[in-house]
Amino acid sequence: MYYYYHDNNYLFSLSDEYNFNKISEEEALSNCCCLYYLIKIDKNKSKKTFAVSACSDLYIKEENIDILVLKETKETIPEKIRELIEHRKIKAVNTSYAGFEKCFFMEEPRKKRVNILALGDVGSTMLMGLKLLGGESIDSIGIFDRSEDKIKRWEYEMNQTSLPFDYDCFPEVHGIKKEELFDCDLFAFCASKGVPPVGSSVKDVRMVQFEENSKLIKEYAQMAAQKKFKGIFAVVSDPVDPLCKVVYEESNYMLNPEQIKGYGLGVMNARASYYAKKELKFSQFLTEGRAFGPHGNDLIIADSISNYNDELSSELTKLAVEANLEVRKTGFKPFIAPALSSGAISIIHTLAEKWHYSSNFIGGVYMGAKNRNTPAGVEIEKINMPQVLFDRIDRTYKALEQIR
């Protein structure tokens, strides 16, 4: 390994190809409290930065769904580096990207500013969740909608929602102008068009929305790029996974791929837990289960990651996928649980650096898995995975890759 010192930061790499000030291993590891790992992989199919969460991350040649699998490495690695990995104090920086030197920092925890676009069914319900649950993570919530009356209404209603005698425990809500949408740490896209009416025969409502919502989100991807937005672009509208890819491409790749996250998998996990509570045969999901993939037909529910049963997992997956149709049978659109489980709760957990479900860039594809945002970057959970489960994930990954 090669070690460097640059602008008060300690760096290391497996290759001796950088023009930074070279130092000894002893000097670097005896003085550093965090490290930046210089790695060069295809920037078209990899994140600009990510948290090194296992020693195997130091040796990846390309980014793909293998990052979901916990692997051992036979390489000899200094104990100090192992300790820093264990505490998520190593940030991988992909030197294939221009301006990678600007990534040598780890953000200190602080309350974040959230801005929401569109106050329809999902946006307004998510706003209520963020207001009531986000006091420890959110500094303020900006809201914008094409209807000025909607902005005024929700500003009135939310700021008149308070605990008695503790009037500052909830984040303040304020109306913003369109040009202020990206003056924040997290921008939540909740605009939507083309939702099939209740009673329609459409089975996968989300994909029907793709064409129209792609047109809507394009404008805001370009605006984020023009504003040189550095925060999280949160896609809440369906279908979140392919829309994340649209944002990345329509920003002309000015946004880093890890800045874009899709919020749809949280409710699929919650729906699986709903059925796991109702039927004993699925109960191990509540302590050992996982969800992978998109908010839609290619969803993968694993009943257990330690005692995986493919038949039960497939059955539970089907129940979770079709749960929205059960709500539609009651005569109502199924937006409350998605707005809260996928939207408000998952966004709050993102800001609080907690484990949650959302879609992230993996080898050129946005796909959902358990993950968290750390000061060192995005960490996607690695697990010991049976081959049959990996094969299911691989099929979903390839299906998402084909969506245009």
Summary of the structure (lengths in Angstrom):
residues: 404
radius of gyration: 21.6
end to end distance: 41.0
largest distance: 68.5
contacts: 1381
relative contact order: 0.13
helix: 41%
strand: 21%
